[in-house]
Amino acid sequence: MAAEKDTVGHEEAVEFVRKVQKHINKEIYKDFVMVLCAYSDKRKDVVDVYRDVVELFADSPDLLQDFLRFLPTSVVLADLDSKFQILNI
């Protein structure tokens, strides 16, 4: 069985975090790092991380799009499906 998506390398992850740091204000960056730390410490699951980052990057859709590469596709699709159900689409 094929992997859900290609694994994103460590260097890509580091570059993304640097990009975030350059493009958003310090408070949002700090909150983003806190979310990542909470996930790393298993205090948040991937769904909570996704929802937090969607909120943090609300004014930066390009960053959100880049961030989605780091998540399992199933998490993103499940969240979209729940939004469509709320909208009766």
C-alpha positions, 0 to 999 in steps of 0.5 A: 500500500502506498503512503498517503503522501510523500514524507516532507523532509526535515530541511523543508520543515525548517525552511517553512518555519523560517518562512513563517517567521519572516512573514507573520508578526511575532505574536502569531509566530510565537503561537505557531511554535507553541502549537508545534511544541504541544504537538511534539509533546503529544498535548495536541493531536494533528486535528487540533494542530490543523485547526489552530494553524488555520486560525493563526494563518487566517490572513496568510493563505499562502502559508496555510497552503504550504503548511497543509503539505505537512499534514496527513491528507485525511485530516484536511479532507475530514475537516472540509467534509465537516464544513460542507455538512454544516453548510449543507453542501 
